[in-house]
């Protein structure tokens, strides 16, 4: 799985959690923050690889 696919799947999970939040279904609120953090870490690593 490459970086772009990983970001895509994490964003998909994030969207599903946000939908659960809006529809007031059961979900763990800390999961949203955890996934956002993972996405930002991957983006940071991606930009550092480009810059050297």
PDBQT receptor file of N, H, CA, C and O in Angstrom, charges set to zero:
ATOM      1  N   UNK A   1       0.857  -1.182   0.000  1.00  0.00    +0.000 N 
ATOM      2  CA  UNK A   1       0.000   0.000   0.000  1.00  0.00    +0.000 C 
ATOM      3  C   UNK A   1       0.895   1.235   0.000  1.00  0.00    +0.000 C 
ATOM      4  O   UNK A   1       1.742   1.396   0.879  1.00  0.00    +0.000 OA
ATOM      5  N   UNK A   2       0.705   2.100  -0.983  1.00  0.00    +0.000 N 
ATOM      6  H   UNK A   2       0.017   1.969  -1.697  1.00  0.00    +0.000 HD
ATOM      7  CA  UNK A   2       1.526   3.299  -1.031  1.00  0.00    +0.000 C 
ATOM      8  C   UNK A   2       0.914   4.421  -0.189  1.00  0.00    +0.000 C 
ATOM      9  O   UNK A   2      -0.150   4.261   0.408  1.00  0.00    +0.000 OA
ATOM     10  N   UNK A   3       1.593   5.528  -0.157  1.00  0.00    +0.000 N 
ATOM     11  H   UNK A   3       2.457   5.658  -0.642  1.00  0.00    +0.000 HD
ATOM     12  CA  UNK A   3       1.192   6.640   0.719  1.00  0.00    +0.000 C 
ATOM     13  C   UNK A   3      -0.169   7.194   0.321  1.00  0.00    +0.000 C 
ATOM     14  O   UNK A   3      -1.008   7.462   1.181  1.00  0.00    +0.000 OA
ATOM     15  N   UNK A   4      -0.389   7.366  -0.968  1.00  0.00    +0.000 N 
ATOM     16  H   UNK A   4       0.292   7.149  -1.667  1.00  0.00    +0.000 HD
ATOM     17  CA  UNK A   4      -1.656   7.944  -1.437  1.00  0.00    +0.000 C 
ATOM     18  C   UNK A   4      -2.842   7.043  -1.081  1.00  0.00    +0.000 C 
ATOM     19  O   UNK A   4      -3.901   7.538  -0.696  1.00  0.00    +0.000 OA
ATOM     20  N   UNK A   5      -2.671   5.746  -1.205  1.00  0.00    +0.000 N 
ATOM     21  H   UNK A   5      -1.810   5.344  -1.518  1.00  0.00    +0.000 HD
ATOM     22  CA  UNK A   5      -3.749   4.813  -0.862  1.00  0.00    +0.000 C 
ATOM     23  C   UNK A   5      -4.030   4.845   0.628  1.00  0.00    +0.000 C 
ATOM     24  O   UNK A   5      -5.184   4.768   1.049  1.00  0.00    +0.000 OA
ATOM     25  N   UNK A   6      -2.982   4.957   1.426  1.00  0.00    +0.000 N 
ATOM     26  H   UNK A   6      -2.044   5.020   1.085  1.00  0.00    +0.000 HD
ATOM     27  CA  UNK A   6      -3.149   5.002   2.876  1.00  0.00    +0.000 C 
ATOM     28  C   UNK A   6      -3.905   6.260   3.296  1.00  0.00    +0.000 C 
ATOM     29  O   UNK A   6      -4.800   6.201   4.139  1.00  0.00    +0.000 OA
ATOM     30  N   UNK A   7      -3.544   7.394   2.706  1.00  0.00    +0.000 N 
ATOM     31  H   UNK A   7      -2.817   7.442   2.021  1.00  0.00    +0.000 HD
ATOM     32  CA  UNK A   7      -4.241   8.650   3.006  1.00  0.00    +0.000 C 
ATOM     33  C   UNK A   7      -5.708   8.541   2.595  1.00  0.00    +0.000 C 
ATOM     34  O   UNK A   7      -6.597   8.991   3.318  1.00  0.00    +0.000 OA
ATOM     35  N   UNK A   8      -5.952   7.943   1.436  1.00  0.00    +0.000 N 
ATOM     36  H   UNK A   8      -5.229   7.578   0.849  1.00  0.00    +0.000 HD
ATOM     37  CA  UNK A   8      -7.320   7.783   0.951  1.00  0.00    +0.000 C 
ATOM     38  C   UNK A   8      -8.162   6.954   1.921  1.00  0.00    +0.000 C 
ATOM     39  O   UNK A   8      -9.292   7.327   2.235  1.00  0.00    +0.000 OA
ATOM     40  N   UNK A   9      -7.622   5.840   2.393  1.00  0.00    +0.000 N 
ATOM     41  H   UNK A   9      -6.704   5.536   2.138  1.00  0.00    +0.000 HD
ATOM     42  CA  UNK A   9      -8.387   4.981   3.304  1.00  0.00    +0.000 C 
ATOM     43  C   UNK A   9      -8.620   5.672   4.647  1.00  0.00    +0.000 C 
ATOM     44  O   UNK A   9      -9.687   5.526   5.244  1.00  0.00    +0.000 OA
ATOM     45  N   UNK A  10      -7.622   6.426   5.124  1.00  0.00    +0.000 N 
ATOM     46  H   UNK A  10      -6.755   6.544   4.638  1.00  0.00    +0.000 HD
ATOM     47  CA  UNK A  10      -7.804   7.140   6.389  1.00  0.00    +0.000 C 
ATOM     48  C   UNK A  10      -8.860   8.234   6.260  1.00  0.00    +0.000 C 
ATOM     49  O   UNK A  10      -9.668   8.432   7.167  1.00  0.00    +0.000 OA
ATOM     50  N   UNK A  11      -8.852   8.937   5.142  1.00  0.00    +0.000 N 
ATOM     51  H   UNK A  11      -8.196   8.776   4.405  1.00  0.00    +0.000 HD
ATOM     52  CA  UNK A  11      -9.867   9.973   4.933  1.00  0.00    +0.000 C 
ATOM     53  C   UNK A  11     -11.261   9.367   4.806  1.00  0.00    +0.000 C 
ATOM     54  O   UNK A  11     -12.250   9.958   5.238  1.00  0.00    +0.000 OA
ATOM     55  N   UNK A  12     -11.322   8.191   4.213  1.00  0.00    +0.000 N 
ATOM     56  H   UNK A  12     -10.518   7.711   3.862  1.00  0.00    +0.000 HD
ATOM     57  CA  UNK A  12     -12.599   7.481   4.090  1.00  0.00    +0.000 C 
ATOM     58  C   UNK A  12     -13.129   7.098   5.476  1.00  0.00    +0.000 C 
ATOM     59  O   UNK A  12     -14.312   7.275   5.767  1.00  0.00    +0.000 OA
ATOM     60  N   UNK A  13     -12.243   6.575   6.324  1.00  0.00    +0.000 N 
ATOM     61  H   UNK A  13     -11.282   6.431   6.087  1.00  0.00    +0.000 HD
ATOM     62  CA  UNK A  13     -12.626   6.231   7.695  1.00  0.00    +0.000 C 
ATOM     63  C   UNK A  13     -13.075   7.471   8.456  1.00  0.00    +0.000 C 
ATOM     64  O   UNK A  13     -14.048   7.427   9.209  1.00  0.00    +0.000 OA
ATOM     65  N   UNK A  14     -12.364   8.577   8.257  1.00  0.00    +0.000 N 
ATOM     66  H   UNK A  14     -11.573   8.613   7.645  1.00  0.00    +0.000 HD
ATOM     67  CA  UNK A  14     -12.698   9.826   8.924  1.00  0.00    +0.000 C 
ATOM     68  C   UNK A  14     -14.090  10.301   8.510  1.00  0.00    +0.000 C 
ATOM     69  O   UNK A  14     -14.873  10.753   9.345  1.00  0.00    +0.000 OA
ATOM     70  N   UNK A  15     -14.386  10.199   7.238  1.00  0.00    +0.000 N 
ATOM     71  H   UNK A  15     -13.750   9.832   6.559  1.00  0.00    +0.000 HD
ATOM     72  CA  UNK A  15     -15.700  10.579   6.742  1.00  0.00    +0.000 C 
ATOM     73  C   UNK A  15     -16.799   9.733   7.379  1.00  0.00    +0.000 C 
ATOM     74  O   UNK A  15     -17.839  10.254   7.780  1.00  0.00    +0.000 OA
ATOM     75  N   UNK A  16     -16.562   8.425   7.467  1.00  0.00    +0.000 N 
ATOM     76  H   UNK A  16     -15.717   8.001   7.141  1.00  0.00    +0.000 HD
ATOM     77  CA  UNK A  16     -17.557   7.534   8.066  1.00  0.00    +0.000 C 
ATOM     78  C   UNK A  16     -17.781   7.863   9.544  1.00  0.00    +0.000 C 
ATOM     79  O   UNK A  16     -18.910   7.802  10.031  1.00  0.00    +0.000 OA
ATOM     80  N   UNK A  17     -16.713   8.208  10.251  1.00  0.00    +0.000 N 
ATOM     81  H   UNK A  17     -15.796   8.258   9.855  1.00  0.00    +0.000 HD
ATOM     82  CA  UNK A  17     -16.864   8.586  11.659  1.00  0.00    +0.000 C 
ATOM     83  C   UNK A  17     -17.641   9.887  11.804  1.00  0.00    +0.000 C 
ATOM     84  O   UNK A  17     -18.455  10.029  12.716  1.00  0.00    +0.000 OA
ATOM     85  N   UNK A  18     -17.394  10.829  10.913  1.00  0.00    +0.000 N 
ATOM     86  H   UNK A  18     -16.733  10.714  10.172  1.00  0.00    +0.000 HD
ATOM     87  CA  UNK A  18     -18.131  12.096  10.962  1.00  0.00    +0.000 C 
ATOM     88  C   UNK A  18     -19.612  11.882  10.663  1.00  0.00    +0.000 C 
ATOM     89  O   UNK A  18     -20.467  12.541  11.254  1.00  0.00    +0.000 OA
ATOM     90  N   UNK A  19     -19.911  10.974   9.759  1.00  0.00    +0.000 N 
ATOM     91  H   UNK A  19     -19.216  10.439   9.279  1.00  0.00    +0.000 HD
ATOM     92  CA  UNK A  19     -21.308  10.652   9.455  1.00  0.00    +0.000 C 
ATOM     93  C   UNK A  19     -21.970  10.021  10.677  1.00  0.00    +0.000 C 
ATOM     94  O   UNK A  19     -23.112  10.340  11.006  1.00  0.00    +0.000 OA
ATOM     95  N   UNK A  20     -21.246   9.124  11.345  1.00  0.00    +0.000 N 
ATOM     96  H   UNK A  20     -20.318   8.865  11.078  1.00  0.00    +0.000 HD
ATOM     97  CA  UNK A  20     -21.788   8.516  12.566  1.00  0.00    +0.000 C 
ATOM     98  C   UNK A  20     -22.060   9.572  13.627  1.00  0.00    +0.000 C 
ATOM     99  O   UNK A  20     -23.054   9.495  14.349  1.00  0.00    +0.000 OA
ATOM    100  N   UNK A  21     -21.176  10.554  13.720  1.00  0.00    +0.000 N 
ATOM    101  H   UNK A  21     -20.368  10.617  13.134  1.00  0.00    +0.000 HD
ATOM    102  CA  UNK A  21     -21.349  11.623  14.701  1.00  0.00    +0.000 C 
ATOM    103  C   UNK A  21     -22.609  12.438  14.392  1.00  0.00    +0.000 C 
ATOM    104  O   UNK A  21     -23.386  12.758  15.292  1.00  0.00    +0.000 OA
ATOM    105  N   UNK A  22     -22.797  12.764  13.133  1.00  0.00    +0.000 N 
ATOM    106  H   UNK A  22     -22.166  12.503  12.403  1.00  0.00    +0.000 HD
ATOM    107  CA  UNK A  22     -23.954  13.569  12.730  1.00  0.00    +0.000 C 
ATOM    108  C   UNK A  22     -25.258  12.814  12.954  1.00  0.00    +0.000 C 
ATOM    109  O   UNK A  22     -26.255  13.397  13.378  1.00  0.00    +0.000 OA
ATOM    110  N   UNK A  23     -25.246  11.511  12.667  1.00  0.00    +0.000 N 
ATOM    111  H   UNK A  23     -24.435  11.037  12.322  1.00  0.00    +0.000 HD
ATOM    112  CA  UNK A  23     -26.465  10.713  12.814  1.00  0.00    +0.000 C 
ATOM    113  C   UNK A  23     -26.643  10.176  14.233  1.00  0.00    +0.000 C 
ATOM    114  O   UNK A  23     -27.570   9.415  14.512  1.00  0.00    +0.000 OA
ATOM    115  N   UNK A  24     -25.736  10.585  15.127  1.00  0.00    +0.000 N 
ATOM    116  H   UNK A  24     -24.983  11.203  14.901  1.00  0.00    +0.000 HD
ATOM    117  CA  UNK A  24     -25.790  10.237  16.551  1.00  0.00    +0.000 C 
ATOM    118  C   UNK A  24     -25.735   8.740  16.802  1.00  0.00    +0.000 C 
ATOM    119  O   UNK A  24     -26.424   8.217  17.678  1.00  0.00    +0.000 OA
ATOM    120  N   UNK A  25     -24.906   8.059  16.019  1.00  0.00    +0.000 N 
ATOM    121  H   UNK A  25     -24.347   8.484  15.308  1.00  0.00    +0.000 HD
ATOM    122  CA  UNK A  25     -24.653   6.648  16.255  1.00  0.00    +0.000 C 
ATOM    123  C   UNK A  25     -23.486   6.518  17.221  1.00  0.00    +0.000 C 
ATOM    124  O   UNK A  25     -22.779   7.489  17.493  1.00  0.00    +0.000 OA
ATOM    125  N   UNK A  26     -23.293   5.321  17.732  1.00  0.00    +0.000 N 
ATOM    126  H   UNK A  26     -23.867   4.532  17.512  1.00  0.00    +0.000 HD
ATOM    127  CA  UNK A  26     -22.190   5.099  18.661  1.00  0.00    +0.000 C 
ATOM    128  C   UNK A  26     -20.859   5.111  17.918  1.00  0.00    +0.000 C 
ATOM    129  O   UNK A  26     -20.697   4.449  16.893  1.00  0.00    +0.000 OA
ATOM    130  N   UNK A  27     -19.916   5.870  18.451  1.00  0.00    +0.000 N 
ATOM    131  H   UNK A  27     -20.047   6.408  19.284  1.00  0.00    +0.000 HD
ATOM    132  CA  UNK A  27     -18.559   5.889  17.929  1.00  0.00    +0.000 C 
ATOM    133  C   UNK A  27     -17.648   6.451  19.005  1.00  0.00    +0.000 C 
ATOM    134  O   UNK A  27     -18.105   7.103  19.944  1.00  0.00    +0.000 OA
ATOM    135  N   UNK A  28     -16.374   6.196  18.865  1.00  0.00    +0.000 N 
ATOM    136  H   UNK A  28     -16.003   5.666  18.102  1.00  0.00    +0.000 HD
ATOM    137  CA  UNK A  28     -15.403   6.706  19.818  1.00  0.00    +0.000 C 
ATOM    138  C   UNK A  28     -14.881   8.039  19.294  1.00  0.00    +0.000 C 
ATOM    139  O   UNK A  28     -14.281   8.100  18.220  1.00  0.00    +0.000 OA
ATOM    140  N   UNK A  29     -15.109   9.091  20.047  1.00  0.00    +0.000 N 
ATOM    141  H   UNK A  29     -15.596   9.042  20.919  1.00  0.00    +0.000 HD
ATOM    142  CA  UNK A  29     -14.732  10.420  19.578  1.00  0.00    +0.000 C 
ATOM    143  C   UNK A  29     -13.226  10.587  19.441  1.00  0.00    +0.000 C 
ATOM    144  O   UNK A  29     -12.765  11.400  18.639  1.00  0.00    +0.000 OA
ATOM    145  N   UNK A  30     -12.458   9.832  20.211  1.00  0.00    +0.000 N 
ATOM    146  H   UNK A  30     -12.833   9.172  20.862  1.00  0.00    +0.000 HD
ATOM    147  CA  UNK A  30     -11.004   9.958  20.115  1.00  0.00    +0.000 C 
ATOM    148  C   UNK A  30     -10.474   9.394  18.798  1.00  0.00    +0.000 C 
ATOM    149  O   UNK A  30      -9.358   9.714  18.389  1.00  0.00    +0.000 OA
ATOM    150  N   UNK A  31     -11.274   8.556  18.134  1.00  0.00    +0.000 N 
ATOM    151  H   UNK A  31     -12.180   8.297  18.467  1.00  0.00    +0.000 HD
ATOM    152  CA  UNK A  31     -10.860   7.994  16.854  1.00  0.00    +0.000 C 
ATOM    153  C   UNK A  31     -10.708   9.083  15.788  1.00  0.00    +0.000 C 
ATOM    154  O   UNK A  31      -9.819   9.001  14.941  1.00  0.00    +0.000 OA
ATOM    155  N   UNK A  32     -11.565  10.094  15.828  1.00  0.00    +0.000 N 
ATOM    156  H   UNK A  32     -12.288  10.161  16.516  1.00  0.00    +0.000 HD
ATOM    157  CA  UNK A  32     -11.477  11.184  14.850  1.00  0.00    +0.000 C 
ATOM    158  C   UNK A  32     -10.133  11.881  14.978  1.00  0.00    +0.000 C 
ATOM    159  O   UNK A  32      -9.436  12.096  13.986  1.00  0.00    +0.000 OA
ATOM    160  N   UNK A  33      -9.780  12.228  16.192  1.00  0.00    +0.000 N 
ATOM    161  H   UNK A  33     -10.345  12.053  16.998  1.00  0.00    +0.000 HD
ATOM    162  CA  UNK A  33      -8.508  12.919  16.418  1.00  0.00    +0.000 C 
ATOM    163  C   UNK A  33      -7.320  12.021  16.056  1.00  0.00    +0.000 C 
ATOM    164  O   UNK A  33      -6.325  12.496  15.509  1.00  0.00    +0.000 OA
ATOM    165  N   UNK A  34      -7.426  10.735  16.359  1.00  0.00    +0.000 N 
ATOM    166  H   UNK A  34      -8.234  10.349  16.804  1.00  0.00    +0.000 HD
ATOM    167  CA  UNK A  34      -6.352   9.788  16.060  1.00  0.00    +0.000 C 
ATOM    168  C   UNK A  34      -6.109   9.686  14.556  1.00  0.00    +0.000 C 
ATOM    169  O   UNK A  34      -4.962   9.687  14.108  1.00  0.00    +0.000 OA
ATOM    170  N   UNK A  35      -7.184   9.599  13.780  1.00  0.00    +0.000 N 
ATOM    171  H   UNK A  35      -8.115   9.598  14.144  1.00  0.00    +0.000 HD
ATOM    172  CA  UNK A  35      -7.058   9.479  12.332  1.00  0.00    +0.000 C 
ATOM    173  C   UNK A  35      -6.517  10.780  11.735  1.00  0.00    +0.000 C 
ATOM    174  O   UNK A  35      -5.677  10.749  10.836  1.00  0.00    +0.000 OA
ATOM    175  N   UNK A  36      -6.995  11.919  12.232  1.00  0.00    +0.000 N 
ATOM    176  H   UNK A  36      -7.677  11.945  12.963  1.00  0.00    +0.000 HD
ATOM    177  CA  UNK A  36      -6.477  13.193  11.754  1.00  0.00    +0.000 C 
ATOM    178  C   UNK A  36      -4.976  13.297  12.008  1.00  0.00    +0.000 C 
ATOM    179  O   UNK A  36      -4.231  13.803  11.168  1.00  0.00    +0.000 OA
ATOM    180  N   UNK A  37      -4.542  12.823  13.154  1.00  0.00    +0.000 N 
ATOM    181  H   UNK A  37      -5.146  12.412  13.837  1.00  0.00    +0.000 HD
ATOM    182  CA  UNK A  37      -3.124  12.852  13.501  1.00  0.00    +0.000 C 
ATOM    183  C   UNK A  37      -2.318  11.952  12.559  1.00  0.00    +0.000 C 
ATOM    184  O   UNK A  37      -1.231  12.327  12.120  1.00  0.00    +0.000 OA
ATOM    185  N   UNK A  38      -2.844  10.780  12.254  1.00  0.00    +0.000 N 
ATOM    186  H   UNK A  38      -3.727  10.475  12.611  1.00  0.00    +0.000 HD
ATOM    187  CA  UNK A  38      -2.160   9.862  11.340  1.00  0.00    +0.000 C 
ATOM    188  C   UNK A  38      -2.016  10.484   9.954  1.00  0.00    +0.000 C 
ATOM    189  O   UNK A  38      -0.965  10.369   9.325  1.00  0.00    +0.000 OA
ATOM    190  N   UNK A  39      -3.074  11.142   9.479  1.00  0.00    +0.000 N 
ATOM    191  H   UNK A  39      -3.928  11.236   9.990  1.00  0.00    +0.000 HD
ATOM    192  CA  UNK A  39      -3.027  11.785   8.167  1.00  0.00    +0.000 C 
ATOM    193  C   UNK A  39      -1.976  12.887   8.147  1.00  0.00    +0.000 C 
ATOM    194  O   UNK A  39      -1.219  13.006   7.184  1.00  0.00    +0.000 OA
ATOM    195  N   UNK A  40      -1.926  13.688   9.200  1.00  0.00    +0.000 N 
ATOM    196  H   UNK A  40      -2.542  13.591   9.982  1.00  0.00    +0.000 HD
ATOM    197  CA  UNK A  40      -0.954  14.775   9.235  1.00  0.00    +0.000 C 
ATOM    198  C   UNK A  40       0.477  14.235   9.317  1.00  0.00    +0.000 C 
ATOM    199  O   UNK A  40       1.390  14.815   8.729  1.00  0.00    +0.000 OA
ATOM    200  N   UNK A  41       0.676  13.138  10.035  1.00  0.00    +0.000 N 
ATOM    201  H   UNK A  41      -0.066  12.666  10.512  1.00  0.00    +0.000 HD
ATOM    202  CA  UNK A  41       2.011  12.536  10.102  1.00  0.00    +0.000 C 
ATOM    203  C   UNK A  41       2.459  12.034   8.733  1.00  0.00    +0.000 C 
ATOM    204  O   UNK A  41       3.611  12.228   8.346  1.00  0.00    +0.000 OA
ATOM    205  N   UNK A  42       1.569  11.402   8.015  1.00  0.00    +0.000 N 
ATOM    206  H   UNK A  42       0.633  11.245   8.330  1.00  0.00    +0.000 HD
ATOM    207  CA  UNK A  42       1.904  10.882   6.689  1.00  0.00    +0.000 C 
ATOM    208  C   UNK A  42       2.223  12.035   5.743  1.00  0.00    +0.000 C 
ATOM    209  O   UNK A  42       3.189  11.969   4.982  1.00  0.00    +0.000 OA
ATOM    210  N   UNK A  43       1.404  13.101   5.790  1.00  0.00    +0.000 N 
ATOM    211  H   UNK A  43       0.619  13.155   6.408  1.00  0.00    +0.000 HD
ATOM    212  CA  UNK A  43       1.664  14.255   4.934  1.00  0.00    +0.000 C 
ATOM    213  C   UNK A  43       3.002  14.902   5.268  1.00  0.00    +0.000 C 
ATOM    214  O   UNK A  43       3.714  15.347   4.368  1.00  0.00    +0.000 OA
ATOM    215  N   UNK A  44       3.351  14.960   6.540  1.00  0.00    +0.000 N 
ATOM    216  H   UNK A  44       2.773  14.598   7.272  1.00  0.00    +0.000 HD
ATOM    217  CA  UNK A  44       4.625  15.528   6.959  1.00  0.00    +0.000 C 
ATOM    218  C   UNK A  44       5.785  14.705   6.417  1.00  0.00    +0.000 C 
ATOM    219  O   UNK A  44       6.763  15.255   5.909  1.00  0.00    +0.000 OA
ATOM    220  N   UNK A  45       5.674  13.390   6.526  1.00  0.00    +0.000 N 
ATOM    221  H   UNK A  45       4.880  12.943   6.938  1.00  0.00    +0.000 HD
ATOM    222  CA  UNK A  45       6.723  12.509   6.006  1.00  0.00    +0.000 C 
ATOM    223  C   UNK A  45       6.846  12.642   4.496  1.00  0.00    +0.000 C 
ATOM    224  O   UNK A  45       7.947  12.608   3.948  1.00  0.00    +0.000 OA
ATOM    225  N   UNK A  46       5.709  12.795   3.831  1.00  0.00    +0.000 N 
ATOM    226  H   UNK A  46       4.814  12.823   4.277  1.00  0.00    +0.000 HD
ATOM    227  CA  UNK A  46       5.711  12.920   2.373  1.00  0.00    +0.000 C 
ATOM    228  C   UNK A  46       6.424  14.199   1.935  1.00  0.00    +0.000 C 
ATOM    229  O   UNK A  46       7.187  14.178   0.969  1.00  0.00    +0.000 OA
ATOM    230  N   UNK A  47       6.188  15.303   2.625  1.00  0.00    +0.000 N 
ATOM    231  H   UNK A  47       5.568  15.320   3.409  1.00  0.00    +0.000 HD
ATOM    232  CA  UNK A  47       6.831  16.565   2.255  1.00  0.00    +0.000 C 
ATOM    233  C   UNK A  47       8.327  16.530   2.593  1.00  0.00    +0.000 C 
ATOM    234  O   UNK A  47       9.130  17.122   1.873  1.00  0.00    +0.000 OA
ATOM    235  N   UNK A  48       8.706  15.853   3.665  1.00  0.00    +0.000 N 
ATOM    236  H   UNK A  48       8.054  15.373   4.250  1.00  0.00    +0.000 HD
ATOM    237  CA  UNK A  48      10.122  15.771   4.014  1.00  0.00    +0.000 C 
ATOM    238  C   UNK A  48      10.900  14.930   3.015  1.00  0.00    +0.000 C 
ATOM    239  O   UNK A  48      12.070  15.213   2.755  1.00  0.00    +0.000 OA
ATOM    240  N   UNK A  49      10.280  13.907   2.455  1.00  0.00    +0.000 N 
ATOM    241  H   UNK A  49       9.330  13.677   2.666  1.00  0.00    +0.000 HD
ATOM    242  CA  UNK A  49      10.956  13.094   1.447  1.00  0.00    +0.000 C 
ATOM    243  C   UNK A  49      11.212  13.892   0.178  1.00  0.00    +0.000 C 
ATOM    244  O   UNK A  49      12.233  13.702  -0.484  1.00  0.00    +0.000 OA
ATOM    245  N   UNK A  50      10.279  14.795  -0.166  1.00  0.00    +0.000 N 
ATOM    246  H   UNK A  50       9.450  14.950   0.372  1.00  0.00    +0.000 HD
ATOM    247  CA  UNK A  50      10.441  15.603  -1.364  1.00  0.00    +0.000 C 
ATOM    248  C   UNK A  50      11.563  16.627  -1.200  1.00  0.00    +0.000 C 
ATOM    249  O   UNK A  50      12.298  16.910  -2.147  1.00  0.00    +0.000 OA
ATOM    250  N   UNK A  51      11.691  17.182   0.012  1.00  0.00    +0.000 N 
ATOM    251  H   UNK A  51      11.094  16.953   0.781  1.00  0.00    +0.000 HD
ATOM    252  CA  UNK A  51      12.677  18.225   0.247  1.00  0.00    +0.000 C 
ATOM    253  C   UNK A  51      14.075  17.688   0.527  1.00  0.00    +0.000 C 
ATOM    254  O   UNK A  51      15.045  18.446   0.540  1.00  0.00    +0.000 OA
ATOM    255  N   UNK A  52      14.173  16.436   0.742  1.00  0.00    +0.000 N 
ATOM    256  H   UNK A  52      13.385  15.820   0.731  1.00  0.00    +0.000 HD
ATOM    257  CA  UNK A  52      15.509  15.873   0.910  1.00  0.00    +0.000 C 
ATOM    258  C   UNK A  52      15.649  15.202   2.189  1.00  0.00    +0.000 C 
ATOM    259  O   UNK A  52      16.716  14.669   2.493  1.00  0.00    +0.000 OA
TER     260      UNK A  52
